Amino acid sequence: MNNMGMWQSKLQQMQDEVKNTRATGEAGAGMVKVTVNGLGNVFDVKIDPALMTPDNTHTLEVLFASASNAAIQSVQDTLKQKNMDLISRMGQQ
């Protein structure tokens, strides 16, 4: 494979990693869990039924935002490490 083809292949691999990498963030001692992928798309939300009351609306909103932010940070950290590893391997070729 020529150099350009190798780079295109590696770029496609990185793009696939972003789409396929998922992370879950939690808040409220695990009462709210949010799973996102590397694009920031939300794939799953779990909420403890005990939070599902009218007087917990604000608490639920805060916990959802916190869990979402934790999931996004986690997936970004994972992708950053994967990209550093890939770049390191590419430099060794």
C-alpha positions in Angstrom: 0.0 0.0 0.0 1.4 3.4 -0.9 1.9 6.1 1.7 -1.3 8.0 0.8 -3.3 4.8 1.0 -1.9 4.0 4.4 -2.8 7.4 5.7 -6.3 7.2 4.3 -6.7 3.8 5.9 -5.4 5.1 9.3 -7.7 8.1 9.1 -10.7 5.9 8.4 -9.7 3.7 11.3 -9.6 6.8 13.6 -13.0 7.9 12.4 -14.4 4.4 13.1 -12.9 4.5 16.6 -14.6 7.8 17.3 -18.0 6.4 16.3 -17.6 3.1 18.0 -16.0 4.2 21.3 -18.6 4.6 24.1 -18.4 5.7 27.7 -20.8 5.9 30.6 -21.0 8.7 33.1 -22.8 8.5 36.4 -24.2 11.0 38.9 -26.0 10.8 42.2 -24.1 7.7 43.3 -25.2 5.9 40.1 -28.8 7.0 40.2 -28.4 8.5 36.8 -26.2 6.9 34.1 -25.7 8.3 30.5 -23.8 6.5 27.8 -22.4 8.5 24.8 -20.1 7.7 21.8 -17.1 9.7 20.6 -19.4 11.9 18.5 -21.3 12.9 21.6 -24.4 11.0 20.6 -26.4 9.7 23.6 -27.1 5.9 23.4 -28.5 5.1 26.7 -30.0 6.8 29.8 -30.8 5.0 33.0 -32.6 6.8 35.8 -33.4 5.3 39.2 -37.2 5.2 39.6 -36.8 6.9 43.0 -35.9 10.1 41.2 -39.1 10.1 39.1 -41.2 12.4 41.3 -42.5 15.9 40.6 -40.6 17.4 43.5 -37.3 15.9 42.1 -37.4 17.7 38.7 -34.5 20.1 39.4 -32.4 17.3 41.0 -32.9 15.0 38.1 -32.0 17.8 35.6 -28.7 18.5 37.5 -27.9 14.8 37.8 -28.6 14.2 34.1 -26.3 17.1 33.1 -23.6 15.9 35.4 -23.8 12.3 34.2 -23.7 13.5 30.5 -20.7 15.7 31.1 -18.9 12.8 32.9 -19.6 10.5 30.0 -18.4 13.0 27.4 -15.2 13.7 29.4 -14.6 10.0 29.7 -15.1 9.2 26.0 -12.8 12.2 25.1 -10.1 11.0 27.4 -10.3 7.5 26.0 -10.1 8.8 22.4 -7.2 11.0 23.2 -5.3 8.0 24.6 -6.2 5.9 21.6 -5.1 8.6 19.2 -1.8 9.1 21.0 -1.2 5.3 20.8 -2.0 5.2 17.1 0.2 8.2 16.4 3.0 6.6 18.4 2.6 3.3 16.4 2.6 5.2 13.1 5.8 7.0 14.0 7.5 3.6 14.6 6.7 2.4 11.1 
